[in-house]
Structures are given as structure tokens and as C-alpha cells.
Amino acid sequence: MRVITPLFTIDPFPLTSGCAALEPCQMGGKTVGAFYLPPRAALTDVFERAAALLERGRVMILYIDGLGYALYERARLPFIKRTFPCVPARTAYPPLTQPCMASMLTGTWPDTHGIRSRRDHRPLVPSLMRVPGAAWVEADSAPLTLEKPPVLTLPEPGENVDDAVLRAALPLAAGDAPLLLVHFHGLDDMEHDVGDDAARLAPKLAALDGAAHALCDVFSGSVILCADHGVHASGGHGSHGEFDHRDMFVPLGEATL
């Protein structure tokens, strides 16, 4: 059996030792692997924390696609690490955008929300996008079909996909939407080409750190920073979707601005 912690994978795990410390990860009634010690945080916590924080005021969710916890630990992200005390959180299996994003926004795992692959798009249970006045900023397409459509963006000359998302999100962050979800996925796009090499990803990580800073500068309220899944190196490129610590743990943090 493959066993994972936030920072390493044990495969195979010697089942003769430490079995009482294992927390199985299941999908469709089958065990796909186990966590060594139950994770203290989970991506589903985003739903519960956002719902609780909305009772106090505005909430913004900064969602960085593909930022696994192992990469986060190696990355230079000065604003994010200074502002958000991130902890490792387990994500959904399989660690793909659609199942993980659905878990983030519904507070449930794939066997409940029904999103188990990239082909599934409509969760079976309500999401945070049912909140009246909520806004959601995406690139040029939506990974999920939720209670309300996202604001879709296209890069202008000289922009990349995350620049366009930031441009559209800034006035919403400065506005009065009670809940704002901002989904940056340029990192995941780049990781599929170069893997999880923090040095090669440094310019993109620096840009995302700056984007988070810019949004927080104009926002007043509670901010949740999270990711959907991580990425592992595979054949010189990057891949995700496996029960691997690099895919299955993401940073999760919160700040009040």
C-alpha cells in the first residue's frame, strides 16, 4: 500500500508496523492509499471556513491551481508566506482540478458531490456560489457548472492568462461582492511543461505572489488562500492525478485584512 505524508511518499509501506497510525483514503468504496496520521486540515475546510467568515463580513478565496504543499515549501513567496500561515491540507482523490475544486466549494468529497474526473462538471450538492451576490473570476472557460457562471477573461496584448484574471478581479475585490473566488491557473499550465522545479517556476510564482498582494491591497475582509492539487515530475514534464504526496497535499491559509 502507498502511504503519504505532506512531504514524502512511502511505497510500499511496511504494513507490519504503524498500521494504527494510518488513515485510509477511499473512493467508490475502494482504498486507494493511506495517510500516515490523519491530516489536520482538508480542502473541504474551505467551504466551512468561508461560510463561517461570511457571518462577519466579506470573504475572498485566492485559488492557485497546481500549488502543491511540497512546492509551496520550496517556493519563494514572500507576501503569501508572510500574510497567510499556511498548513498542509489533504485534497480530493483523484487530485484533478474538477474533483478538487468541487470539494473546495461544496465541503464534500467526490463520492458525495459526484465529480470524479475531468469529464464531470456539475456537482450534485450546493456550492459556495449559491451565496447571493457571490462572484467568481476564471480564465476563458469554467471547470465546473455552478449556481452562477463565472466572469470569463481573455488576455490582452502583452498579458498572460493570470494577468487577465487579475485585471478582472481587482475591481471586484475593491467592490462589495460578499464572496469573491479568484482562480489563477497559469502555474498548473506551466507545470505540465516543466514539472515541479521551483527554480524554473520562480518567475510564475513571483508573479502570483504579486497578484495576491495586489488583490489583498484593495480588499477588506477575510481571505482564504488555497490550491486544488499539486504536481509531480514525470518524464521531464509535470503530471497529477495520483495518490502521491506532491499531488495530494496543498497549502491552506487564512488572513483578516
N, C-alpha and C positions, 0 to 999 in steps of 0.2 A: 504494500500500500504506500502511496505517496503521501508524505506529511509535510506541511509547510508552517513556517512562522513568518512574521513580517519581513525578515531579512535573509532567510535561506530556506532551501527545499531539501528534504531528506527522502531519497528514493533509491532503493527500497528502505522502508523504516523497519527496524528490528522489532517485530511485534511481541517478542518475549519481554520487552522492557518498556515501561512508561505508558502502558495502554490506558491506565486510568486517567491520564492527562490528555487523551485525545478527544477532540470534538468532531464528529463526522460531518462532512458536507454532502448533502444529498440532493438529487434531482430526479423527479419521477419515481421516487421510492428506491432509487439505487444510490449507493455510496460511491462518490467519485474520488474521494480522498479524505484527509482529516487535517484539522488544525491542531498543532501542538499547543495546548492550553486554549481555552475558549477566548476568542478575540474580545477585547474590551469594548470595541466600537464597531459599528457596521454602517454600510452605506445607507441602509434603511433608516438610520437615525436622522438623516437629513429631513425626512418628512415630519417626524415627530418634533424636532427642534424648530423647524420653520413654523409649524402650527402653533407651538407654544410662544415663540417670539413674536408672531403676528398679533398676539394679545397685548403686546407692549408698544408696537409701532411697526414701521416699515422693515421689510426683510429683503435682502439681495443675496442671491445664490450665485457665486462665481464658480463655474463648472469648467475645469480644464481637462479636456478629453485626452486620455493616454498618459496622464501623470501618475505613474505608479509610486508607491511609497519608497521603494528601493532607489528609484531615480530621484525622487524628491530629496532623499537624504544626501545624495551626491551632488545635487544641483546647487548652483549659486542663485538664490532667490532672496535677495536682501530684504525687500519690502514685505514679501509674503511671510518669510520666516520671522521677521520682527513683529508683524501685526497679528498673525494667526498662530496660536500654539497648537500646531497640527499633531495629531496622533495617528497611528496606523489603524485603518478600518478595513474589515473584510468587505469584499464586494460580492456581487452575484455570480453564480456559475450558470452558464458559461460566461467568462469575462469578455463580453462583446458590448458594443455601445447600446444596442436596443434593450437587452435584458437588464443591463446595469442602470441605464437611465430610468427605466421603468421602476426599478427597485428604489432608486433615489427619490423619485417623485410620488410613489404610491405608498412607500413604507412597508412593502411586502416583497417576498421572493418570487422567482419565476413560476413555481408551481401554483402560486395564488394569482399573480397578475397575468399569467399566460404568455408572456413574451419570452421565448426560449431561443430565438435565433435572429439573424439579421432580416429574415423574411417576415417576422411578426411586427406589427406596428400599432395595434390598438389594444391597450391594457383592458383587462376585464373588471378592474376596480377603479374608483375615482383617484384622481391625482391632484397635486397642488394647483394645477391650472384651473381648477374649479373655483378658486378664490376670486370673488368679484373684483374686477379691476387689475388682475394679475397680468403681467407682460412677460414675453419670452422672446429673446433675440437669438437667431440662428444664422447660419451662412445661407446657402442658396436652396437648401432642402431640409425638411424636418425628419429626424429619425423616427419619431413617434407621432401618432394621431391622438391628440389630447382634447380636452374640453374646449380649448380655443386655439386657433392657429398661431404660429409664431410670426414675428417680424422677420422676414427673409431679407438677406443682404447680398449684394454683389460688389466685388472690389472695383473701385475707380482706378484710373491710370496711376500707377505707382504704388498702389495698395496691394496687400495680400489679404487672404480670407479673414484673418483675425483683425486686421486694420478696419475692415468693413464692419465687422461685428462691433468693435469698439466705437466706431463713429455713430452707429445706430443706437448703441446702448447708453452713451453719455447723456443725451437729453432725457432719457427715461430715468436714469439714475438721479439726475438733478430734479426730476419732476415729483409726482405724488403717487405713482403706482404703489399700492401696498406691498406687492410681491413682484420682484424682478428676477428672472432667471437669465443669465448671460452664459452662452455656451461657446467656448473657444475650442476649435478642434484642429487648428493648424499644427499643433505638436504631434498629434496622432498621425496626421498625413505625412509629416517629415519622418517620424519614427519608422514607418513602413519602408522607407528608403534606407535609413542609416542605423536602425536598431536603437538600443537604449544607451548609446555612448554619450555621456553627459558633456564631454568636450565638444563633440560635433553638434550637439543640440544647444550649446551655450547661447548662441545668438537668439534662437527662438525662445529659450527660457527667459533670457533677459527682457525680450520684448513682452512676454506675458507678465513678467513681474511689473514692468512699467504700465501695462494695461490695467492690472489690478490696482496699482497705485492711483492711476488717473480716475478710475471709477470710484474708488474709496474717497478721493478728494472731494467729489461733488455729491456724495451720498451721506445721508444722515439716518441712522438706524442700526439694525443688526445685520451682519454679513456672515454668511457661511461659505467657506472655501472647501471645495471637494473635487474629486475626479471620479471617473466611471470605472476605469481599469488601468492596468499598466501594460507594459510591452516587454518581451524578452527577445534577445538577439537570436536570429535563426538564419544560418547560411549567408551572413553578411548583411542581412536586412532585419526588419523587425516584424514580430508576429504577436498575436494574443488570442486568447480563447482556450487556454489550457489551465489545468489546476497546477499552477506554478506561482511561487511567492511573488515574482515580479509582475504577474498578471492580476493576482487575487487580493493584493493589499494596496490601498490608496490613502493619501493624506486627507484628513478631515479636521477642519479648524473653524473657529468662530471668533468674531470680534464685535464690539459695540462701538460705533463711531458717532 
